[in-house]
Structures are given as structure tokens and as C-alpha cells.
Amino acid sequence: MEKRNPHVFALEEYTSDYLELSWDWLNDPEIKQLMLAPDFTKEQQWAFFDSLRDRRDYWIRGFSCDSMPVGAAGLKNISPEKQEAEYWGYIGDKRYWGQGGGKQMLRMVLEEARRRGLKRIYLHVWKENHVAISFYIKSGFEYEGEYGVKLRYAMVLE
């Protein structure tokens, strides 16, 4: 019998509060390395945030645990023509690592992908991020190839 997770996880609107938290999360050296996050300025971050309302190729949500903002997730490079998109997500508040949030985050984003009629989801992961790689394989993603320091995995949605 699977143990029930006592936490309540949710995807919610990605607000300026999440944007500010993301600045801290993505500038944490460990998270920056695991995510291969590029350097960016506050101005670049705000320009990205301001661009979101007009973008059809990007879907972003804040991720909360017990109503506390702890990360962000979404789909990018959304292609209705190809019926595919790229998954991305992270838990930036390290106090919530290992609490089952990654599994719930992925489940919720895949639900959105299905709702949009997408048939294939792919992702890129740093080849040294063994915890994430193991998680993605257990979640049904299959290896597609290596691109520099990144590996590409994909899954077909049923």
C-alpha cells in the first residue's frame, strides 16, 4: 500500500511574489548548478515576466506546499502543431526537497499537457543530476540523447 503524502501541493498563478522568490532560488549556487540556470539580471527577469501574458509557447505556474510558495513549473516551447512541449520544474525552497513535491509537480503539469491535447513531453536535465534523472526514468521518461552537458528525455502521453 502506497503511503499517503500529508502535504497539499498545488500549482497556482505565477505572480510577482513568485518572481521575487525565483530570483533567490535560481541564484542559489546548488540550484543554479542543478538547473544549469544562466546568469540573468533583475531587469531581464522582469522583462521575461512581462512577456508571459502575450506568449502562447510558455505556460508557467507557481508551486506551493501547504500554501507556502516553494517552486515553479510549467511547459515551454509549446507546439500545438507538433503536439509537444518541454517540461521544466524545480523546488527552490530546499526545506521541501524530498517531500514528494517533484512527483506531484510533474503529475499536475502532465495533466495540463493532456488538457491541451499534447501527445509528447520532453525535458532536458544536467547529466550530473542523478537524482532527477532517476526520478524522470521512474516517471516514464525515456532517454533520447546527449547534448553537451544536458541529457534529453521524453514520454508519449496516453
Secondary structure, DSSP 4 states (H G I P E B T S, - for coil): -PPPP-S-EEEEE--HHHHHHHHHHHTSHHHHHHHTPPP--HHHHHHHHHHGGG-SSEEEEEEEETTEEEEEEEEEEEETTTTEEEEEEEE--GGGTTSSHHHHHHHHHHHHHHHTT--EEEEEEETT-HHHHHHHHHTT-EEEEEETTEEEEEEE--
